[in-house]
Amino acid sequence: MSTSAAAPNESETITIAPLSPTVGAVIGGVRMSGDVSAGQVAEIRRALLDWKVVFFRDQDVNIEEHIAFGALFGELEIHPFATNLEGHPEVVVIHHDEGSLFGQNGWHSDVTWRLEPSMGSILRARIVPPVGGDTLFCDMNAAYEGLSDDIKEKIEGMTAVHSYTRVFGGGASEDEREAMREKYPDARHPVVRTHPETGAKSLYVNAAFVSHLEGVDAVEGNRLLRRLYRQASIPEYQCRFRWQKESVAFWDNRAVQHYAAFDYKPATRRVERVTIVGDTPV
Ligand code: SIN
């Protein structure tokens, strides 16, 4: 059972329209370009915990307002490897067009290679393809709960090793990679993490950043990881968001994974993200 199925959808200043029974809701009544009150921030936080990812439409914000909105929810991180917006290092730019070979189309949650992976990500659409380019989100609490008791028992207390080198730093020299590895050592996180605010358990492994399971035979570990990765691709645990210009998505990396469908070539898609610092997964 997912924890949020019975979550109330009533708030003082925002409206909440669910996209699926447990994951994803569109929020109305928020104007990110204006003053967002402390009360409204608290309501958005509550909705994020209940729905794991929330969406906002028609937010005609500039980059400063995007950053300011993110900062209402915590300290913003600077991604050391991604393309950051000139003059605004806390903004990650994700741009794909006809020349792109891939497009964030792998299930993951953000920066799990950090010792303290991000709490949340706030993504704003700048260029939306005429069709396609949706982002899918998977409720990783539901994905965990959907495992058999045997597998749950097997992975209880297991640790996965996460490394940025699986995605970033391909063009760097061995010396540069070594220096980066010292700065960003492999991170060891529980395979099943407990959400620090809701107490819900979720599956916390992804093919983008996990290199192996600690202390498990490589063949057996890879087989188990492949089995666990499959959980994110089960439609019953997902919602899917169709972007429009000025749409914003705010997801809880402790509770969901996401996948950006790369089905829009040769069209262009550009989104910008601010990411909120999180804590050590337990
Ligand atoms: C991301 O992976 O953080 C971006 C997702 C997207 O482009 O929809």
Residues whose N, C-alpha, C, O or C-beta is under 5 A from the ligand:
A	BS01	SIN	I94 Q104 T135 A260 V271
